[in-house]
Amino acid sequence: MSKKVVVIYSGGMDSFTVLHKAMQQGLTPYALTFDYGQRHIKEIEVAREVCEELGVHHKVIDISAINQLIGGSSLTDSSIDVAQGHYQQESMKSTVVPNRNMILLSLAIGYAVSLGAEQVYYGAHSGDHEIYPDCRPIFVEKMNDVAAVANYEKVEIFSPYLNNNKSGILKDGLAMGLDYSKTWTCYNGREKACGKCGSCVERLEAFAANGLKDPIAYEDT
Amino acid sequence: MSKKVVVIYSGGMDSFTVLHKAMQQGLTPYALTFDYGQRHIKEIEVAREVCEELGVHHKVIDISAINQLIGGSSLTDSSIDVAQGHYQQESMKSTVVPNRNMILLSLAIGYAVSLGAEQVYYGAHSGDHEIYPDCRPIFVEKMNDVAAVANYEKVEIFSPYLNNNKSGILKDGLAMGLDYSKTWTCYNGREKACGKCGSCVERLEAFAANGLKDPIAYEDT
């Protein structure tokens, strides 16, 4: 039997690529999706469909109770407008969820210990470093230090794209032959992607950098 | 206004002492109780009463959804018997919840960031070191390293009793004039404490070491 690995899988293009990466490495992925009270559930639906198609074990965990603790981000609080434009702008800081990745990774590590998996795959990438402190290499390094001593079983966090940006991830995924129509990135959970939020802008830039047209449908196009 | 501090407060005697310690230091505690699907809610009720009496801000967060990820401990799974006897026995390992403290601390850190608190108080102590990897000083040290880089705001985890055992905590609490009838320790949530589970045994030893009788009622006494 191949080695088990927990993959934090949101339904977005980064973690979609990470999930396939784990499979191509001959690992048995246990996909883990967090429903932490996002504005929309479209991303989660896409994640479900993909896992079903791939025959990948999938858990969706509702952790929306934690919004009582860490409110105040535009991604979880519908009273705050989702910022438009590029990630590097100051306004994108409103999308920062306090301590988000430490919380998600600590849950994923607990899941790994329960399963007997030695690794957690997670799609941090360099495009997020500036705006999200918990996507930086130093954060992953320090998380690994604590994950090594927190349980009887040592768990390693592996971020295959830590030093790539989104277009680098896409390039790798395209080389793997992946179909990105099966991913959802937009912060606004309408029928089509908005093309304007930070997440859409970054996605569109990644496709442009690879000389390709994004296969998903956008509003006003 | 005095400094805010998040106190992880279960309703047990260790965190009860930590809560009072923070107050005596002139801090404004925000008590945080996790309902992670314990077998009983007696401990949580006691926590509520104490905070109400003290006029301390108190949040109880239901994180029982995470048991879908980290099942298999006797403290959260009613199909597993609670081990009796002393903590140091091998059987007490059945009370280990995978990655428990990393999960709870990461949530508390997120709460601290939201509140603008710079510290999380947490009642790890040396009596737990042998059986719980995530109660050891090395764990707290590594958690502090990651808590320093995970957010724009640095948060410190402070464990005032990291190098004390339970009787040392009790000694300090008694010196503060605390009334331990307002704490609940037993793993079995019946009307009176069982006096037999690892938690009761350790508590009774702490009172004996301080030459005192525990003020709470026990079964068969």
Chai-1 contact restraints between the chains, C-beta under 6 A:
chainA,res_idxA,chainB,res_idxB,connection_type,confidence,min_distance_angstrom,max_distance_angstrom,comment,restraint_id
A,I61,B,A65,contact,1.0,0.0,6.0,A-B,restraint_1
A,D62,B,A65,contact,1.0,0.0,6.0,A-B,restraint_2
A,A65,B,I61,contact,1.0,0.0,6.0,A-B,restraint_3
A,A65,B,D62,contact,1.0,0.0,6.0,A-B,restraint_4
A,L69,B,L107,contact,1.0,0.0,6.0,A-B,restraint_5
A,L69,B,G110,contact,1.0,0.0,6.0,A-B,restraint_6
A,L69,B,Y111,contact,1.0,0.0,6.0,A-B,restraint_7
A,I70,B,G110,contact,1.0,0.0,6.0,A-B,restraint_8
A,I70,B,S114,contact,1.0,0.0,6.0,A-B,restraint_9
A,G72,B,S114,contact,1.0,0.0,6.0,A-B,restraint_10
A,P98,B,G110,contact,1.0,0.0,6.0,A-B,restraint_11
A,P98,B,V113,contact,1.0,0.0,6.0,A-B,restraint_12
A,P98,B,S114,contact,1.0,0.0,6.0,A-B,restraint_13
A,N99,B,S106,contact,1.0,0.0,6.0,A-B,restraint_14
A,N99,B,I109,contact,1.0,0.0,6.0,A-B,restraint_15
A,N99,B,G110,contact,1.0,0.0,6.0,A-B,restraint_16
A,N99,B,V113,contact,1.0,0.0,6.0,A-B,restraint_17
A,N99,B,A150,contact,1.0,0.0,6.0,A-B,restraint_18
A,N99,B,N151,contact,1.0,0.0,6.0,A-B,restraint_19
A,M102,B,S106,contact,1.0,0.0,6.0,A-B,restraint_20
A,M102,B,A150,contact,1.0,0.0,6.0,A-B,restraint_21
A,I103,B,S106,contact,1.0,0.0,6.0,A-B,restraint_22
A,I103,B,L107,contact,1.0,0.0,6.0,A-B,restraint_23
A,I103,B,G110,contact,1.0,0.0,6.0,A-B,restraint_24
A,S106,B,N99,contact,1.0,0.0,6.0,A-B,restraint_25
A,S106,B,M102,contact,1.0,0.0,6.0,A-B,restraint_26
A,S106,B,I103,contact,1.0,0.0,6.0,A-B,restraint_27
A,S106,B,S106,contact,1.0,0.0,6.0,A-B,restraint_28
A,L107,B,L69,contact,1.0,0.0,6.0,A-B,restraint_29
A,L107,B,I103,contact,1.0,0.0,6.0,A-B,restraint_30
A,I109,B,N99,contact,1.0,0.0,6.0,A-B,restraint_31
A,G110,B,L69,contact,1.0,0.0,6.0,A-B,restraint_32
A,G110,B,I70,contact,1.0,0.0,6.0,A-B,restraint_33
A,G110,B,P98,contact,1.0,0.0,6.0,A-B,restraint_34
A,G110,B,N99,contact,1.0,0.0,6.0,A-B,restraint_35
A,G110,B,I103,contact,1.0,0.0,6.0,A-B,restraint_36
A,Y111,B,L69,contact,1.0,0.0,6.0,A-B,restraint_37
A,V113,B,P98,contact,1.0,0.0,6.0,A-B,restraint_38
A,V113,B,N99,contact,1.0,0.0,6.0,A-B,restraint_39
A,S114,B,I70,contact,1.0,0.0,6.0,A-B,restraint_40
A,S114,B,G72,contact,1.0,0.0,6.0,A-B,restraint_41
A,S114,B,P98,contact,1.0,0.0,6.0,A-B,restraint_42
A,P133,B,N151,contact,1.0,0.0,6.0,A-B,restraint_43
A,P133,B,Y152,contact,1.0,0.0,6.0,A-B,restraint_44
A,D134,B,A150,contact,1.0,0.0,6.0,A-B,restraint_45
A,I138,B,V149,contact,1.0,0.0,6.0,A-B,restraint_46
A,F139,B,V149,contact,1.0,0.0,6.0,A-B,restraint_47
A,F139,B,A150,contact,1.0,0.0,6.0,A-B,restraint_48
A,K142,B,D145,contact,1.0,0.0,6.0,A-B,restraint_49
A,K142,B,V146,contact,1.0,0.0,6.0,A-B,restraint_50
A,K142,B,V149,contact,1.0,0.0,6.0,A-B,restraint_51
A,M143,B,V146,contact,1.0,0.0,6.0,A-B,restraint_52
A,D145,B,K142,contact,1.0,0.0,6.0,A-B,restraint_53
A,V146,B,K142,contact,1.0,0.0,6.0,A-B,restraint_54
A,V146,B,M143,contact,1.0,0.0,6.0,A-B,restraint_55
A,V146,B,V146,contact,1.0,0.0,6.0,A-B,restraint_56
A,V149,B,I138,contact,1.0,0.0,6.0,A-B,restraint_57
A,V149,B,F139,contact,1.0,0.0,6.0,A-B,restraint_58
A,V149,B,K142,contact,1.0,0.0,6.0,A-B,restraint_59
A,A150,B,N99,contact,1.0,0.0,6.0,A-B,restraint_60
A,A150,B,M102,contact,1.0,0.0,6.0,A-B,restraint_61
A,A150,B,D134,contact,1.0,0.0,6.0,A-B,restraint_62
A,A150,B,F139,contact,1.0,0.0,6.0,A-B,restraint_63
A,N151,B,N99,contact,1.0,0.0,6.0,A-B,restraint_64
A,N151,B,P133,contact,1.0,0.0,6.0,A-B,restraint_65
A,Y152,B,P133,contact,1.0,0.0,6.0,A-B,restraint_66
